[in-house]
């Protein structure tokens, strides 16, 4: 796994995902994208309440109708106790600039939206996004340079903790870049099957076992029929 940003300042990054017992995060047709228990949803909001920013891919934002907010009022109080801003910064990834201008995300203006994209995005798309988002960053030629984007989030917005909520290609890119410090997984008692059903990390992936990102089990908890697992990057001294 590549070294984490060569010592340059970046946020502590953790992925939070719910998956089935066979590792799927949606059905093969992507019609089912939410299947965790109420406790899993509480966990999502609890983790957001520890983060300065929430990052998602454009497809995930659109398909889940996400606004990336705080959820119930009690989670606002958690943020206040941690001395965080009232709402997290919202960061959306779209290498092609294809984020829908009708996404529910735009209907809520409680915090800025930063769009990470690339120079392959059409100028018409960039112009439209600039009218919607607080800022649009060109972070690479064909693929988003997450290392540079995270360093800028840290420098420009003081982002110290960032939670990534997918999708699978964003997770894969962050893992391959050596930028993931922890992975929070909810394992749900379901099996979706389907060779085209997305997993927690699709995209390019690793071709050899020796290259695979390595993690250590930090904690495990059972609630009902779900398992809540936390893995941390192996051999990395990080403060969460």
N, C-alpha and C positions, 0 to 999 in steps of 0.2 A: 504494500500500500504506500502511495507517495507520502512524503513528510507533510505534516499539516502546516501549510503556508510558510514554510521556511522561517518560522519564528515571528512573522509579522502579525500584528494585532488583528484579530477577527473575533466574531462572537463564538461562544460555546454553542454548538449546534446539536440538537437532538431531534430525531425522527419519532413521530408518534403515529402508529397505525393500528387498526383492527384488521385481523385476518382470520380466515376459516382454518379449520384443522389441516386442510391441504394447501395452505399458504396463499389463498386467493383474497384479493381485496375488492372484487366485484365479480358479477356473473360474466359469462362469455360475451353476452350482448350489452354489458355494462348497464343493464336496466336496474339491477340491484346494487347499490353502492353504500347503503347504510343498513347494518344488520347487528350491531353490537347492542348490549343491554343498556338500560338507563344508567347503570353504574359505569359502563364504559364511556357514555356521553359525559357524565360528571368528571371522569378522569381527563377527558379531552379539555374541558373547560378549566379544570384545575391546573393542567400543564400550561395552557395558554396564559393563565394568571401568573405564571412565573417568568414569562418571556417578554422581551421588549419588542419582538417582531414575530409575525406568523408568515411563513412562506408556503405557497401552493403553486402548482402548475395550473395553467389556464383551463385545461380540460376538467380537472378536479373541481375548480371553482364553479364552472358552468354546470357540470353534471350533478353536483351536490347542492346547488343553489346556495352556496356559502356566502356569508357576509364577513366571516372571520372576526366576529365580535366576542364579547365576554360571556354571553349566556346569562343565566339568572343573576340577580343582584348580589348574591353572596360571593360571587367570584370577583365582582368589582371591589368588594371589601378586602379580599385576599391581595389584590393588586395594590391597594392603598397601604396595607400593612407592610408590603415589601418596598414601598417607596417608588413604585413604578408609575408611569404615565397612566391616565385613566383608561386608555385603550391601547392595544399594541399597534405598532406600525404594520401595515399590510403590504406584502410583497408578492407579486404574481409573476410567474415565469411563462413567457411565450416566445420561443425562438423565432417564430414566423410572424409574430405580431397579430395572431389570429384571435386574440381574446375578444369575445363578443361584447359589443357596446351595449347590449341589452341585459347583460349578466346582473343578477340581483346585487352583486357586490357594489355596483355603482349607485344603488338606491339608498345606501347608508353612508353618510359622510362623517362618521364619528372619529375617523383617523385617516391620515394620508395613505394613498395607494401608490406604491412604487412599482413600475413595470420593468422587468428585466427582459431585454430582447436582444436581437443581433442585427447586423447590417444587411442581412438577407431579407428583413421585413420590408415590405413595400412602403414607399414614402407616404402613400395615401393612408395606409394603416397607422403609420407612426403619427401622422398629423391628427387623425381621429383619436388615437390614444392620448396624445398630449392635451387634447381638449377635455379628457375625462380624468386622467391620472394627475397626481401631484407632480410626479416626475417620471420620465421614461428614459431608461439608461440603455445605451448600446454597449453590450458587454461581450463582444466577440464578433467574429466574421460569420460563422455558420452555427456555432454552438455557444451557449452562454458560458462565459468564464466565471464560474461561481467563486473561485478564489478572489478575483478582483472585486466582484460584487460584494462579497462578505466584508472585505477590508474597507470598502467604501461605506457600507452600512455602519460599520463600527466607527469610522472616522467622521462621517457627516451627520449621523443620527445617534451616535452613542449606543448602538445596539450591542449589548453584552451577552444576551441569551436569545437564541432564535430557534423556534420550533418549526420543523418542516412537516406538513401534513399530506405529502404526496403531490402528484401521483408517482407511479412506479418508475417512470423515466427520470423524473427529478431526483428521486431517492437514489437511483442507480448512479446518476452523474455525481451527486455529492459523495457517495461512498467511494467511487472510483478515484475521485480527487483527494481522498483522504481527509475529508472535511467533517465527518460525522463523529461526534464524541460519545453520544449515547443513542440507543434505539429502545423505544418503549413500545412493546407489542402486547396487544390483547388478542389472545387465541380464543376464538369463539367455537362453540360445539356444532359446527356446520361443515358440510363438504359440498362445494360447488362443482368441482371437476371442470372439464373443458380446457382443451389445449390452448385456446386463445384467451381464456380468462386471465386478467392481469394479476401478477403477484406483487409483493411489496417492493421488488426491485427488478424491473425488466430492462429495457434499453440495450446498451452495448454489452454490459457485463464483463466478466473476466473469462479468459480462454483456458487458463491453467490453474490448477489447484494451488500452486505455490504463490500465485498472484492474489488470491482471494483475500478480502478484508477480514481481519480476525477480531473477534469480540469476546469478552468475558462476561459471564452471568453475574450481574450485580445484585439482583433481587428477584424473588418470585412470590406471588401471592395468588391464592385461589379465592374467588368470590362467586358463589353459585357454581355454575358449570363453565365459567370462564377463567383463564389463566392470565395474570398480568405480569409480564416479564420485562426486566430492564437489563439491557446489555451495554457495556461500555467498551470503547475501543481498547484493544489489548495493548498493554505496555505504554499507554499514554497517561501522563499525569495532568489531569484537567480538574478544574473546580467547577462544579455544577451549581 
